[in-house]
Structures are given as C-alpha cells and as structure tokens.
Amino acid sequence: MSPGNGRPAIGAAIYLTLAMSLGAYFTFAAVQGDYGLFRRIQLEAEGDALKAEREALRREIAWMENRTRRMSDSYLDLDLLDEQARKVLGLIRADEIIIR
C-alpha cells in the first residue's frame, strides 16, 4: 500500500514558498538595495559628473593663475593691465571716441 493520496505534503509547499520568497527578496536587494546595481550605476554617474566638474575647476584655476602671474611684480603684461583698467575703472584713452 502506498501512503500517498495524490496531494503534496504541506511541508514541501511551505519549503517551496519560503525558498521562492527568499530568492525574490535577495534578487530585489541585489538590484535595488543600498549596494545594488541601480545604486552602483547612480554612484558611477555621480563620479563621472564630479570628475568633469573637477576638470572644469582645474582649467579655471590654471586660467586664474596665468592672469595672476601676468599681473605680478616680476612680470607685467601691459595689455592685461590696460584691459583691467578699462573694465574695472571705466577708463578710456584720450584718442578714443565713445559711442552710446
């Protein structure tokens, strides 16, 4: 005589449900969790944006260092001095005509 009557055991159904639930949870955590794939992609994008910003700031610093060196006591660029005087003080030369 066989003890099976055609229906699965309750323990096997509970085990299968628990295994599938844990698998779904860990899959979800691997994709959308704090250390998941979406977070990694987001962090890489933020890193790329910060690198681009750093490079832009480095170029700006180099530009400012160049202008500062050109206005220093040891090296004076007269064209830059003239440009700054016109820009900041609003000065003009005697031979220039202003049109408004």
Biopython code that builds the backbone (N, CA, C, O; Angstrom):
import numpy as np
from Bio.PDB.StructureBuilder import StructureBuilder

atoms = [
    (1, "MET", "N", (0.811, -1.173, 0.000)),
    (1, "MET", "CA", (0.000, 0.000, 0.000)),
    (1, "MET", "C", (0.865, 1.252, 0.000)),
    (1, "MET", "O", (1.876, 1.318, 0.699)),
    (2, "SER", "N", (0.480, 2.196, -0.750)),
    (2, "SER", "CA", (1.237, 3.439, -0.788)),
    (2, "SER", "C", (0.512, 4.486, 0.052)),
    (2, "SER", "O", (-0.711, 4.603, -0.029)),
    (3, "PRO", "N", (1.240, 5.234, 0.843)),
    (3, "PRO", "CA", (0.608, 6.199, 1.721)),
    (3, "PRO", "C", (0.158, 7.468, 0.989)),
    (3, "PRO", "O", (-0.627, 8.224, 1.561)),
    (4, "GLY", "N", (0.609, 7.749, -0.241)),
    (4, "GLY", "CA", (0.257, 8.969, -0.955)),
    (4, "GLY", "C", (-1.176, 8.938, -1.452)),
    (4, "GLY", "O", (-1.636, 7.927, -1.982)),
    (5, "ASN", "N", (-1.865, 10.026, -1.284)),
    (5, "ASN", "CA", (-3.226, 10.104, -1.759)),
    (5, "ASN", "C", (-3.385, 11.134, -2.864)),
    (5, "ASN", "O", (-4.506, 11.561, -3.142)),
    (6, "GLY", "N", (-2.278, 11.554, -3.513)),
    (6, "GLY", "CA", (-2.367, 12.436, -4.662)),
    (6, "GLY", "C", (-2.116, 13.902, -4.360)),
    (6, "GLY", "O", (-1.953, 14.671, -5.307)),
    (7, "ARG", "N", (-2.074, 14.334, -3.141)),
    (7, "ARG", "CA", (-1.821, 15.743, -2.851)),
    (7, "ARG", "C", (-0.441, 15.894, -2.209)),
    (7, "ARG", "O", (-0.006, 15.024, -1.454)),
    (8, "PRO", "N", (0.248, 17.004, -2.512)),
    (8, "PRO", "CA", (1.601, 17.190, -1.972)),
    (8, "PRO", "C", (1.551, 17.455, -0.471)),
    (8, "PRO", "O", (0.539, 17.880, 0.087)),
    (9, "ALA", "N", (2.649, 17.192, 0.127)),
    (9, "ALA", "CA", (2.734, 17.410, 1.565)),
    (9, "ALA", "C", (2.762, 18.894, 1.865)),
    (9, "ALA", "O", (3.304, 19.674, 1.082)),
    (10, "ILE", "N", (2.194, 19.291, 2.971)),
    (10, "ILE", "CA", (2.159, 20.691, 3.389)),
    (10, "ILE", "C", (3.583, 21.202, 3.631)),
    (10, "ILE", "O", (3.870, 22.351, 3.296)),
    (11, "GLY", "N", (4.454, 20.420, 4.182)),
    (11, "GLY", "CA", (5.838, 20.827, 4.455)),
    (11, "GLY", "C", (6.572, 21.191, 3.185)),
    (11, "GLY", "O", (7.318, 22.171, 3.168)),
    (12, "ALA", "N", (6.384, 20.436, 2.128)),
    (12, "ALA", "CA", (7.044, 20.731, 0.853)),
    (12, "ALA", "C", (6.535, 22.047, 0.269)),
    (12, "ALA", "O", (7.318, 22.810, -0.296)),
    (13, "ALA", "N", (5.244, 22.324, 0.396)),
    (13, "ALA", "CA", (4.676, 23.576, -0.113)),
    (13, "ALA", "C", (5.205, 24.766, 0.672)),
    (13, "ALA", "O", (5.514, 25.808, 0.093)),
    (14, "ILE", "N", (5.309, 24.616, 1.990)),
    (14, "ILE", "CA", (5.848, 25.694, 2.820)),
    (14, "ILE", "C", (7.313, 25.921, 2.474)),
    (14, "ILE", "O", (7.742, 27.067, 2.345)),
    (15, "TYR", "N", (8.081, 24.859, 2.324)),
    (15, "TYR", "CA", (9.503, 24.962, 1.971)),
    (15, "TYR", "C", (9.668, 25.661, 0.623)),
    (15, "TYR", "O", (10.512, 26.547, 0.484)),
    (16, "LEU", "N", (8.876, 25.273, -0.360)),
    (16, "LEU", "CA", (8.959, 25.874, -1.687)),
    (16, "LEU", "C", (8.581, 27.353, -1.630)),
    (16, "LEU", "O", (9.245, 28.179, -2.257)),
    (17, "THR", "N", (7.538, 27.698, -0.900)),
    (17, "THR", "CA", (7.116, 29.091, -0.774)),
    (17, "THR", "C", (8.193, 29.924, -0.083)),
    (17, "THR", "O", (8.493, 31.039, -0.511)),
    (18, "LEU", "N", (8.771, 29.379, 0.984)),
    (18, "LEU", "CA", (9.830, 30.084, 1.692)),
    (18, "LEU", "C", (11.066, 30.275, 0.804)),
    (18, "LEU", "O", (11.663, 31.351, 0.804)),
    (19, "ALA", "N", (11.448, 29.256, 0.061)),
    (19, "ALA", "CA", (12.608, 29.349, -0.825)),
    (19, "ALA", "C", (12.375, 30.379, -1.927)),
    (19, "ALA", "O", (13.276, 31.154, -2.249)),
    (20, "MET", "N", (11.188, 30.393, -2.501)),
    (20, "MET", "CA", (10.883, 31.373, -3.553)),
    (20, "MET", "C", (10.830, 32.786, -2.980)),
    (20, "MET", "O", (11.268, 33.731, -3.636)),
    (21, "SER", "N", (10.303, 32.945, -1.774)),
    (21, "SER", "CA", (10.245, 34.265, -1.142)),
    (21, "SER", "C", (11.651, 34.793, -0.862)),
    (21, "SER", "O", (11.946, 35.956, -1.134)),
    (22, "LEU", "N", (12.507, 33.947, -0.326)),
    (22, "LEU", "CA", (13.883, 34.366, -0.068)),
    (22, "LEU", "C", (14.621, 34.683, -1.364)),
    (22, "LEU", "O", (15.381, 35.650, -1.423)),
    (23, "GLY", "N", (14.410, 33.897, -2.378)),
    (23, "GLY", "CA", (15.030, 34.168, -3.677)),
    (23, "GLY", "C", (14.570, 35.502, -4.249)),
    (23, "GLY", "O", (15.380, 36.267, -4.772)),
    (24, "ALA", "N", (13.275, 35.784, -4.152)),
    (24, "ALA", "CA", (12.744, 37.058, -4.652)),
    (24, "ALA", "C", (13.306, 38.226, -3.845)),
    (24, "ALA", "O", (13.654, 39.261, -4.412)),
    (25, "TYR", "N", (13.397, 38.064, -2.517)),
    (25, "TYR", "CA", (13.932, 39.131, -1.679)),
    (25, "TYR", "C", (15.388, 39.430, -2.025)),
    (25, "TYR", "O", (15.754, 40.592, -2.197)),
    (26, "PHE", "N", (16.206, 38.412, -2.129)),
    (26, "PHE", "CA", (17.619, 38.636, -2.417)),
    (26, "PHE", "C", (17.829, 39.175, -3.831)),
    (26, "PHE", "O", (18.747, 39.965, -4.054)),
    (27, "THR", "N", (17.010, 38.771, -4.773)),
    (27, "THR", "CA", (17.091, 39.326, -6.124)),
    (27, "THR", "C", (16.746, 40.808, -6.110)),
    (27, "THR", "O", (17.438, 41.619, -6.727)),
    (28, "PHE", "N", (15.675, 41.161, -5.406)),
    (28, "PHE", "CA", (15.283, 42.567, -5.286)),
    (28, "PHE", "C", (16.386, 43.378, -4.615)),
    (28, "PHE", "O", (16.714, 44.473, -5.071)),
    (29, "ALA", "N", (16.960, 42.851, -3.538)),
    (29, "ALA", "CA", (18.024, 43.559, -2.818)),
    (29, "ALA", "C", (19.267, 43.722, -3.695)),
    (29, "ALA", "O", (19.951, 44.743, -3.617)),
    (30, "ALA", "N", (19.558, 42.730, -4.521)),
    (30, "ALA", "CA", (20.732, 42.809, -5.390)),
    (30, "ALA", "C", (20.559, 43.860, -6.477)),
    (30, "ALA", "O", (21.541, 44.425, -6.958)),
    (31, "VAL", "N", (19.328, 44.123, -6.861)),
    (31, "VAL", "CA", (19.083, 45.087, -7.927)),
    (31, "VAL", "C", (18.835, 46.486, -7.372)),
    (31, "VAL", "O", (19.409, 47.450, -7.876)),
    (32, "GLN", "N", (17.990, 46.622, -6.341)),
    (32, "GLN", "CA", (17.587, 47.939, -5.884)),
    (32, "GLN", "C", (18.004, 48.270, -4.464)),
    (32, "GLN", "O", (17.603, 49.316, -3.955)),
    (33, "GLY", "N", (18.763, 47.461, -3.820)),
    (33, "GLY", "CA", (19.168, 47.714, -2.442)),
    (33, "GLY", "C", (20.232, 48.797, -2.346)),
    (33, "GLY", "O", (20.612, 49.403, -3.348)),
    (34, "ASP", "N", (20.710, 49.034, -1.123)),
    (34, "ASP", "CA", (21.729, 50.057, -0.884)),
    (34, "ASP", "C", (23.027, 49.765, -1.629)),
    (34, "ASP", "O", (23.755, 50.689, -1.992)),
    (35, "TYR", "N", (23.314, 48.508, -1.853)),
    (35, "TYR", "CA", (24.531, 48.116, -2.571)),
    (35, "TYR", "C", (24.183, 47.412, -3.884)),
    (35, "TYR", "O", (24.983, 46.632, -4.401)),
    (36, "GLY", "N", (23.002, 47.683, -4.418)),
    (36, "GLY", "CA", (22.530, 47.005, -5.617)),
    (36, "GLY", "C", (23.046, 47.623, -6.904)),
    (36, "GLY", "O", (23.829, 48.573, -6.892)),
    (37, "LEU", "N", (22.592, 47.066, -8.005)),
    (37, "LEU", "CA", (23.051, 47.508, -9.321)),
    (37, "LEU", "C", (22.639, 48.941, -9.625)),
    (37, "LEU", "O", (23.436, 49.715, -10.156)),
    (38, "PHE", "N", (21.396, 49.305, -9.294)),
    (38, "PHE", "CA", (20.943, 50.662, -9.585)),
    (38, "PHE", "C", (21.744, 51.683, -8.800)),
    (38, "PHE", "O", (22.082, 52.741, -9.331)),
    (39, "ARG", "N", (22.054, 51.391, -7.554)),
    (39, "ARG", "CA", (22.853, 52.303, -6.735)),
    (39, "ARG", "C", (24.269, 52.419, -7.296)),
    (39, "ARG", "O", (24.854, 53.503, -7.286)),
    (40, "ARG", "N", (24.816, 51.319, -7.780)),
    (40, "ARG", "CA", (26.161, 51.351, -8.355)),
    (40, "ARG", "C", (26.192, 52.212, -9.615)),
    (40, "ARG", "O", (27.119, 52.998, -9.809)),
    (41, "ILE", "N", (25.187, 52.065, -10.465)),
    (41, "ILE", "CA", (25.112, 52.881, -11.679)),
    (41, "ILE", "C", (24.974, 54.357, -11.320)),
    (41, "ILE", "O", (25.593, 55.216, -11.947)),
    (42, "GLN", "N", (24.156, 54.646, -10.302)),
    (42, "GLN", "CA", (23.971, 56.021, -9.862)),
    (42, "GLN", "C", (25.282, 56.602, -9.326)),
    (42, "GLN", "O", (25.624, 57.743, -9.634)),
    (43, "LEU", "N", (26.006, 55.833, -8.538)),
    (43, "LEU", "CA", (27.275, 56.309, -7.995)),
    (43, "LEU", "C", (28.312, 56.533, -9.096)),
    (43, "LEU", "O", (29.087, 57.487, -9.028)),
    (44, "GLU", "N", (28.336, 55.670, -10.103)),
    (44, "GLU", "CA", (29.271, 55.856, -11.219)),
    (44, "GLU", "C", (28.939, 57.127, -11.998)),
    (44, "GLU", "O", (29.840, 57.857, -12.413)),
    (45, "ALA", "N", (27.648, 57.390, -12.195)),
    (45, "ALA", "CA", (27.244, 58.610, -12.892)),
    (45, "ALA", "C", (27.629, 59.850, -12.079)),
    (45, "ALA", "O", (28.103, 60.838, -12.640)),
    (46, "GLU", "N", (27.426, 59.798, -10.766)),
    (46, "GLU", "CA", (27.825, 60.917, -9.917)),
    (46, "GLU", "C", (29.341, 61.104, -9.949)),
    (46, "GLU", "O", (29.828, 62.234, -9.967)),
    (47, "GLY", "N", (30.079, 60.013, -9.957)),
    (47, "GLY", "CA", (31.536, 60.094, -10.029)),
    (47, "GLY", "C", (32.000, 60.733, -11.327)),
    (47, "GLY", "O", (32.917, 61.555, -11.321)),
    (48, "ASP", "N", (31.374, 60.363, -12.441)),
    (48, "ASP", "CA", (31.732, 60.967, -13.731)),
    (48, "ASP", "C", (31.427, 62.463, -13.740)),
    (48, "ASP", "O", (32.213, 63.260, -14.252)),
    (49, "ALA", "N", (30.277, 62.842, -13.168)),
    (49, "ALA", "CA", (29.917, 64.266, -13.111)),
    (49, "ALA", "C", (30.912, 65.036, -12.247)),
    (49, "ALA", "O", (31.305, 66.148, -12.598)),
    (50, "LEU", "N", (31.317, 64.458, -11.130)),
    (50, "LEU", "CA", (32.284, 65.125, -10.254)),
    (50, "LEU", "C", (33.654, 65.235, -10.917)),
    (50, "LEU", "O", (34.350, 66.234, -10.734)),
    (51, "LYS", "N", (34.048, 64.221, -11.683)),
    (51, "LYS", "CA", (35.323, 64.298, -12.405)),
    (51, "LYS", "C", (35.295, 65.414, -13.440)),
    (51, "LYS", "O", (36.275, 66.141, -13.602)),
    (52, "ALA", "N", (34.174, 65.548, -14.142)),
    (52, "ALA", "CA", (34.046, 66.622, -15.136)),
    (52, "ALA", "C", (34.082, 67.986, -14.459)),
    (52, "ALA", "O", (34.695, 68.923, -14.970)),
    (53, "GLU", "N", (33.425, 68.095, -13.313)),
    (53, "GLU", "CA", (33.450, 69.362, -12.573)),
    (53, "GLU", "C", (34.859, 69.673, -12.079)),
    (53, "GLU", "O", (35.290, 70.825, -12.113)),
    (54, "ARG", "N", (35.579, 68.647, -11.618)),
    (54, "ARG", "CA", (36.958, 68.835, -11.157)),
    (54, "ARG", "C", (37.843, 69.341, -12.289)),
    (54, "ARG", "O", (38.664, 70.236, -12.083)),
    (55, "GLU", "N", (37.683, 68.777, -13.482)),
    (55, "GLU", "CA", (38.487, 69.217, -14.627)),
    (55, "GLU", "C", (38.160, 70.660, -15.002)),
    (55, "GLU", "O", (39.055, 71.431, -15.349)),
    (56, "ALA", "N", (36.879, 71.027, -14.935)),
    (56, "ALA", "CA", (36.499, 72.412, -15.232)),
    (56, "ALA", "C", (37.104, 73.363, -14.206)),
    (56, "ALA", "O", (37.559, 74.451, -14.557)),
    (57, "LEU", "N", (37.109, 72.959, -12.950)),
    (57, "LEU", "CA", (37.713, 73.798, -11.913)),
    (57, "LEU", "C", (39.223, 73.898, -12.084)),
    (57, "LEU", "O", (39.803, 74.957, -11.844)),
    (58, "ARG", "N", (39.864, 72.812, -12.495)),
    (58, "ARG", "CA", (41.309, 72.860, -12.744)),
    (58, "ARG", "C", (41.640, 73.826, -13.875)),
    (58, "ARG", "O", (42.615, 74.573, -13.794)),
    (59, "ARG", "N", (40.823, 73.812, -14.935)),
    (59, "ARG", "CA", (41.055, 74.755, -16.039)),
    (59, "ARG", "C", (40.860, 76.190, -15.567)),
    (59, "ARG", "O", (41.626, 77.080, -15.937)),
    (60, "GLU", "N", (39.842, 76.412, -14.756)),
    (60, "GLU", "CA", (39.588, 77.764, -14.246)),
    (60, "GLU", "C", (40.733, 78.234, -13.339)),
    (60, "GLU", "O", (41.143, 79.393, -13.402)),
    (61, "ILE", "N", (41.239, 77.341, -12.506)),
    (61, "ILE", "CA", (42.365, 77.688, -11.629)),
    (61, "ILE", "C", (43.598, 78.014, -12.463)),
    (61, "ILE", "O", (44.310, 78.975, -12.171)),
    (62, "ALA", "N", (43.852, 77.222, -13.494)),
    (62, "ALA", "CA", (45.009, 77.492, -14.366)),
    (62, "ALA", "C", (44.855, 78.851, -15.046)),
    (62, "ALA", "O", (45.830, 79.591, -15.174)),
    (63, "TRP", "N", (43.649, 79.184, -15.479)),
    (63, "TRP", "CA", (43.386, 80.476, -16.120)),
    (63, "TRP", "C", (43.638, 81.612, -15.128)),
    (63, "TRP", "O", (44.259, 82.616, -15.477)),
    (64, "MET", "N", (43.155, 81.453, -13.887)),
    (64, "MET", "CA", (43.358, 82.491, -12.874)),
    (64, "MET", "C", (44.830, 82.623, -12.491)),
    (64, "MET", "O", (45.322, 83.735, -12.300)),
    (65, "GLU", "N", (45.536, 81.497, -12.376)),
    (65, "GLU", "CA", (46.967, 81.548, -12.067)),
    (65, "GLU", "C", (47.736, 82.263, -13.174)),
    (65, "GLU", "O", (48.669, 83.015, -12.892)),
    (66, "ASN", "N", (47.354, 82.037, -14.422)),
    (66, "ASN", "CA", (48.002, 82.705, -15.549)),
    (66, "ASN", "C", (47.788, 84.212, -15.475)),
    (66, "ASN", "O", (48.728, 84.990, -15.632)),
    (67, "ARG", "N", (46.546, 84.615, -15.236)),
    (67, "ARG", "CA", (46.256, 86.055, -15.153)),
    (67, "ARG", "C", (46.937, 86.687, -13.939)),
    (67, "ARG", "O", (47.407, 87.822, -14.016)),
    (68, "THR", "N", (46.992, 85.969, -12.830)),
    (68, "THR", "CA", (47.659, 86.489, -11.637)),
    (68, "THR", "C", (49.155, 86.647, -11.891)),
    (68, "THR", "O", (49.751, 87.650, -11.498)),
    (69, "ARG", "N", (49.761, 85.660, -12.546)),
    (69, "ARG", "CA", (51.188, 85.753, -12.860)),
    (69, "ARG", "C", (51.447, 86.913, -13.807)),
    (69, "ARG", "O", (52.451, 87.612, -13.671)),
    (70, "ARG", "N", (50.559, 87.124, -14.757)),
    (70, "ARG", "CA", (50.742, 88.222, -15.719)),
    (70, "ARG", "C", (50.582, 89.597, -15.072)),
    (70, "ARG", "O", (51.043, 90.592, -15.631)),
    (71, "MET", "N", (49.944, 89.670, -13.919)),
    (71, "MET", "CA", (49.781, 90.946, -13.218)),
    (71, "MET", "C", (50.773, 91.095, -12.058)),
    (71, "MET", "O", (50.702, 92.077, -11.318)),
    (72, "SER", "N", (51.680, 90.154, -11.888)),
    (72, "SER", "CA", (52.613, 90.184, -10.747)),
    (72, "SER", "C", (53.703, 91.230, -10.961)),
    (72, "SER", "O", (53.839, 91.797, -12.046)),
    (73, "ASP", "N", (54.468, 91.471, -9.913)),
    (73, "ASP", "CA", (55.560, 92.449, -9.981)),
    (73, "ASP", "C", (56.701, 91.988, -10.876)),
    (73, "ASP", "O", (57.366, 92.801, -11.519)),
    (74, "SER", "N", (56.922, 90.681, -10.913)),
    (74, "SER", "CA", (58.042, 90.172, -11.700)),
    (74, "SER", "C", (57.731, 90.111, -13.205)),
    (74, "SER", "O", (58.649, 90.079, -14.025)),
    (75, "TYR", "N", (56.462, 90.096, -13.562)),
    (75, "TYR", "CA", (56.080, 90.012, -14.970)),
    (75, "TYR", "C", (54.802, 90.820, -15.144)),
    (75, "TYR", "O", (53.758, 90.435, -14.618)),
    (76, "LEU", "N", (54.861, 91.902, -15.851)),
    (76, "LEU", "CA", (53.693, 92.760, -16.004)),
    (76, "LEU", "C", (53.276, 92.787, -17.469)),
    (76, "LEU", "O", (54.040, 93.213, -18.336)),
    (77, "ASP", "N", (52.084, 92.339, -17.727)),
    (77, "ASP", "CA", (51.530, 92.356, -19.073)),
    (77, "ASP", "C", (50.740, 93.655, -19.230)),
    (77, "ASP", "O", (49.679, 93.820, -18.628)),
    (78, "LEU", "N", (51.258, 94.568, -20.034)),
    (78, "LEU", "CA", (50.630, 95.883, -20.179)),
    (78, "LEU", "C", (49.259, 95.805, -20.831)),
    (78, "LEU", "O", (48.370, 96.588, -20.496)),
    (79, "ASP", "N", (49.077, 94.881, -21.750)),
    (79, "ASP", "CA", (47.762, 94.733, -22.370)),
    (79, "ASP", "C", (46.720, 94.283, -21.344)),
    (79, "ASP", "O", (45.588, 94.766, -21.350)),
    (80, "LEU", "N", (47.104, 93.369, -20.477)),
    (80, "LEU", "CA", (46.177, 92.915, -19.438)),
    (80, "LEU", "C", (45.898, 94.033, -18.445)),
    (80, "LEU", "O", (44.765, 94.186, -17.989)),
    (81, "LEU", "N", (46.905, 94.805, -18.110)),
    (81, "LEU", "CA", (46.720, 95.942, -17.203)),
    (81, "LEU", "C", (45.764, 96.959, -17.815)),
    (81, "LEU", "O", (44.884, 97.486, -17.134)),
    (82, "ASP", "N", (45.942, 97.229, -19.098)),
    (82, "ASP", "CA", (45.057, 98.152, -19.801)),
    (82, "ASP", "C", (43.621, 97.627, -19.820)),
    (82, "ASP", "O", (42.672, 98.377, -19.593)),
    (83, "GLU", "N", (43.479, 96.350, -20.088)),
    (83, "GLU", "CA", (42.150, 95.730, -20.105)),
    (83, "GLU", "C", (41.464, 95.831, -18.743)),
    (83, "GLU", "O", (40.279, 96.155, -18.660)),
    (84, "GLN", "N", (42.214, 95.552, -17.682)),
    (84, "GLN", "CA", (41.633, 95.612, -16.338)),
    (84, "GLN", "C", (41.274, 97.048, -15.949)),
    (84, "GLN", "O", (40.241, 97.276, -15.320)),
    (85, "ALA", "N", (42.112, 98.010, -16.314)),
    (85, "ALA", "CA", (41.808, 99.406, -16.005)),
    (85, "ALA", "C", (40.536, 99.848, -16.715)),
    (85, "ALA", "O", (39.711, 100.554, -16.135)),
    (86, "ARG", "N", (40.378, 99.443, -17.945)),
    (86, "ARG", "CA", (39.163, 99.795, -18.680)),
    (86, "ARG", "C", (37.930, 99.123, -18.071)),
    (86, "ARG", "O", (36.869, 99.734, -17.937)),
    (87, "LYS", "N", (38.096, 97.881, -17.716)),
    (87, "LYS", "CA", (36.965, 97.106, -17.204)),
    (87, "LYS", "C", (36.542, 97.560, -15.807)),
    (87, "LYS", "O", (35.360, 97.805, -15.565)),
    (88, "VAL", "N", (37.484, 97.671, -14.910)),
    (88, "VAL", "CA", (37.168, 97.968, -13.517)),
    (88, "VAL", "C", (36.920, 99.458, -13.292)),
    (88, "VAL", "O", (35.942, 99.839, -12.648)),
    (89, "LEU", "N", (37.798, 100.287, -13.817)),
    (89, "LEU", "CA", (37.719, 101.722, -13.549)),
    (89, "LEU", "C", (36.929, 102.499, -14.591)),
    (89, "LEU", "O", (36.562, 103.652, -14.363)),
    (90, "GLY", "N", (36.669, 101.879, -15.722)),
    (90, "GLY", "CA", (35.928, 102.564, -16.769)),
    (90, "GLY", "C", (36.771, 103.626, -17.467)),
    (90, "GLY", "O", (36.230, 104.624, -17.943)),
    (91, "LEU", "N", (38.051, 103.433, -17.533)),
    (91, "LEU", "CA", (38.950, 104.404, -18.145)),
    (91, "LEU", "C", (38.974, 104.257, -19.659)),
    (91, "LEU", "O", (38.734, 103.179, -20.202)),
    (92, "ILE", "N", (39.270, 105.368, -20.327)),
    (92, "ILE", "CA", (39.461, 105.367, -21.777)),
    (92, "ILE", "C", (40.722, 106.162, -22.083)),
    (92, "ILE", "O", (41.207, 106.931, -21.255)),
    (93, "ARG", "N", (41.237, 105.962, -23.281)),
    (93, "ARG", "CA", (42.393, 106.743, -23.713)),
    (93, "ARG", "C", (41.905, 108.044, -24.332)),
    (93, "ARG", "O", (40.742, 108.169, -24.715)),
    (94, "ALA", "N", (42.811, 109.009, -24.424)),
    (94, "ALA", "CA", (42.450, 110.334, -24.939)),
    (94, "ALA", "C", (42.082, 110.293, -26.419)),
    (94, "ALA", "O", (41.323, 111.143, -26.885)),
    (95, "ASP", "N", (42.605, 109.324, -27.166)),
    (95, "ASP", "CA", (42.355, 109.274, -28.601)),
    (95, "ASP", "C", (41.153, 108.397, -28.964)),
    (95, "ASP", "O", (40.933, 108.125, -30.144)),
    (96, "GLU", "N", (40.381, 107.953, -27.986)),
    (96, "GLU", "CA", (39.232, 107.085, -28.262)),
    (96, "GLU", "C", (37.929, 107.888, -28.250)),
    (96, "GLU", "O", (37.810, 108.906, -27.568)),
    (97, "ILE", "N", (36.977, 107.407, -29.008)),
    (97, "ILE", "CA", (35.652, 108.023, -29.071)),
    (97, "ILE", "C", (34.657, 107.000, -28.526)),
    (97, "ILE", "O", (34.677, 105.833, -28.917)),
    (98, "ILE", "N", (33.789, 107.448, -27.622)),
    (98, "ILE", "CA", (32.787, 106.568, -27.023)),
    (98, "ILE", "C", (31.452, 106.812, -27.726)),
    (98, "ILE", "O", (30.993, 107.949, -27.842)),
    (99, "ILE", "N", (30.855, 105.747, -28.181)),
    (99, "ILE", "CA", (29.545, 105.825, -28.821)),
    (99, "ILE", "C", (28.545, 105.093, -27.938)),
    (99, "ILE", "O", (28.745, 103.927, -27.596)),
    (100, "ARG", "N", (27.479, 105.773, -27.572)),
    (100, "ARG", "CA", (26.459, 105.152, -26.719)),
    (100, "ARG", "C", (25.221, 104.857, -27.484)),
    (100, "ARG", "O", (24.259, 104.334, -26.922)),
]
sb = StructureBuilder()
sb.init_structure("model")
sb.init_model(0)
sb.init_chain("A")
sb.init_seg("    ")
for serial, (resi, resn, name, xyz) in enumerate(atoms, 1):
    if name == "N":
        sb.init_residue(resn, " ", resi, " ")
    sb.init_atom(name, np.array(xyz, "f"), 0.0, 1.0, " ", f" {name:<3s}", serial, name[0])
structure = sb.get_structure()
